[in-house]
Amino acid sequence: MSGPEDSLRPRGRRTDTAAMTPIAAVEAYALRKSFPTPGGEPIEILHGVSCAIGAGEMTALVGPSGSGKSTTLLCLAGLEPATSGRVALMGRDLAALSPARAAELYRDRVGFVFQAYNLVPYLSVRENLTISDTLAGRRPDRTRVQRVLAGLGLEARADAVTTTLSGGEQQRVALGRVLYRRPPVVFADEPTGALDTRSASFVLAELRRLADEGAAVVLVTHDLGAAAMAETALVMRDGVIVGCRRGATPDELLTVMNRAGEAA
């Protein structure tokens, strides 16, 4: 029986000579993650999570609170080291990368949209959008900056310090950094959790568009309607992937989650 990683293997592209299986944009094998406890005995949160996520698709991680969704995303993104197992981004084993190579990978190839925004305080909207260029010593692309600002409805706020923005505006800036860079891999952890309905719909539509344009988008969400926008939904419970559904409706995902709860 194939596992979740097999069902998520990206579809191969044909060349003139032969069919080839492309490298997964995000790949994990047998991830385990433990955290220390006050008593000294570590508690294991992830129990052998495996998946492979291809380019040009959105994959949603869903499940009840405490199921391990956000921890899985952080391990996939390399922001939280797994206790054991393997993670690769764009075919590169994260554990084998030097700090300099890892920094280069994250700067140029990976984007993040988190509920906490993670903006650079006291920099302007424009400066936050182009922070990757600043760190790399590159000159910002003014035309692209203006296009992103216009698309996000932030032209009038371009020179405003981010600490003066509303929550919805700050999340649009966080998304704008990704839209400006257009990285091939995007991780989003509950990006709409603190937003009003209109702002949330905008953020989800833009993440969907990134996937349609070729990025691998990994989304953690409690919103089954948002999860249904993804090609694939991975259902988690108690630190394991208990279901993998492609093209599922919100009701179908809810059924899978309920059945997993009954079987627990």
N, C-alpha and C positions, 0 to 999 in steps of 0.2 A: 504493500500500500504506500502510495507516495505521501510525503509529508508536506507541510505548508511551504517549505522552500521549493519543492518541485512544482507546486501549483502556481507559484509566483514567478517561476523562471521566465524571463522576458522572451518574447517571441523573436526568433532569429530573423536576420535580414539576409536575403540572398545576394551573392556576388555573381560576377560573370562566370566564375569557375566552379563554385560550390556553395552549398548552404552552410553558413557558419553561425554558431551560437555566440552572441555578443556577451561581453563581460557585464554582469549586473552592476547597476549604478550604486546600489547599496546591498551588501550581503553580510549575513551573520550566520554563524554556525555554533550551535550548542552554547549559547550565552548563559552564564550563571553570574548572579550578582548578589553579594552578601554585604550587610552593613553591621557594624559593631553595635552592641547593646550595652547599657550601663552595667549589666552583670558580667560582661566580658565575653559571653558566648555570642558569636555572630548569628544573625538571622538572614536566611537566604530569601531574596525577593523574587529573583528570576531563576527558573528551573529548566535550563536547556532550551532557550528560545532560538529558533532558526528561521530564516526567511531570505528571499532574494527578490529585490525590487528593481524593475527595469526602467529605462529612460522613457519619457513620454507618458507616464502614468501617475495617477494619484493613488496612494495607498493609505487607508485610514486604519488607525488602531483604536478599537472601541472596547468597552467593557466597564464593569462597575468600578467605583472608586476603590483604590487599593489593589487593583488587579495587576499592576505593573506596567501600564501603558507608558507613562512618562519616563519611568526608569528605562524601559526598553528603548524609547526614542533617544534619551541621553546617551545610552551605550552605543546605539547605532551611529549617532552623531560624533562619538568620540569625546563627548564632554564629560562623561562619567566612565572611568575604566571598568570593564567587566572583571569579575573575579577570575573567570576562566572562559574559554571560548575564543572565537575569532571574529573580527569585524573588518570588512574591506569597503572602501569608498573609491569608486571609479577604478576598481581593480587593484587598489593599493592597500596592503595589509597595514592597518593603523599602528599595530604594535611594532612593525619593522621600520617605521619612519623616524628619522631624526627630528628633533624639535624644530629645526629650520624648515625641513621638508613638510612637516605637519602644518606649520604656520602658513607656508605658501599654499598648501592644499586648501586650507580653510579660507584664506584670503581671496583666492581666485576661483574656487570650484564649489564652495558650499555656502548656502545662505540659511539664515535662521529668522523665524517669526515667532516670538514667544509672547505669552500673555503679559509678561512683565515689561515688554517693549525693549529694554536693554539699550536705550539711546544714550549717547554721550551727553551728560548734562552740561548746560551752559554753552553748548555749541548750537548754531542755528540749524534750522531744518535743512537748508542747502548743504551745510557742512557735514551734517549727519548722513545725508544721502551719499556723499562722495568720500566718506571716511576711508574706504578701502583704497582709493587712489592716493589719499594723503599718506596712509601707512606704507604704500608701495613706492612712494616718491613719483607718482604719475600726475600729469596734468588732467584735471577733470574734463569730461566731454560736456561742454556747456549746452549743446543742442539736446543731448540725451537728458541732461538735468531738467531742462525746461519742459521736455516732453513728459517726463515722469511727474513733475510738479503739476502740470496741466491735467494729466490723467487722474491724479489724486485729489484735484481740487485744492491744491495747497499753494498756488502761485502767490496769493496775497500774503501768505505766511512764510514765504521762503527765507526771509531774514529774521524771523522770530526765534528767540531762544526756546528750545524744546520744553523747558520747565514751565513755560507759560501756556502750553497747549492743553486742550482737553484730552481725555482718555482716547476718544475716537481719533482725534488728530494725531496723537502720538503713535497709535497703532498703524495709521496710514503712513507715517514716516518710517516706522520699522519695516513695513511692507515695501515702501519706496526704495529702501536700501537694496532689497532683493531685486526689485524691478529694474533698478539702475544697473546692477551688476549682471543680471541674467545668469546666475550660476546654474550648472547642470544638476545640482542636488539641492533641495530645499527641505528643511525640517521645520514643522510648525506645531507647537505644543499649546493646545487650547487657545489659539490666537483670537477667538471671538468671545471668550468667556466673560469679558468685562465690557463688551460693546453693546450699543443699542442695535435694534433689528436692522436698520438701514446700513450702519457701518459694518455689521457682521456680514450682511449679504455681499457688500462690496469686497471685503477681504476674501471671502470664499470664492467669489467669481474670479478675482485676480489670481488666486492660487490655482484654480481650475485652468485658467488661461495659460499659466506657466507650464502646467503639465501638457496641455494641448500643443504648446510650442516646443516640447521636447525635454522638459525637465522631469526628473524624478522627484515627486512631492510626497513627503511622508507627514501625515496629519494625525495628531492625537486629538480626539474630540469626544465629548459626552453627547453631542447633538447628532442623533441618528439621521436626521435630514441632511446634515453636512456630510456625514459618512457615506450617504447614498450617492453623493456627487462623485465619489471615487470609483475607479474601475474595480478595485479590490478592497475588501474590508477584512482585517484580521481581528477576530474576537478573542479577547484575553480574559482569563480568570485565574486568580491565585498564581500568577507568575508564569503561566504557560499559554500558548496559543491553542485555543480549543475549537476554533472554527476559522475557515477561510471561505469567503463568499465573493463571487464576482458578479457585478451588476445587481446587487441586492437592493430591495426597497427598504425603507425604514422599518416597516412591519416585519419583513423577513429577518432583518438583523435583530429586532427585539425578540422574535421567536427563538433565534439561535442563542441569544444571551439567556433567555429564561430557561431553555432546556439545559444549558450548561450549568445554571444555578441549581436546577433540580437534580442533576447528576452528581453535583459536588457533595 
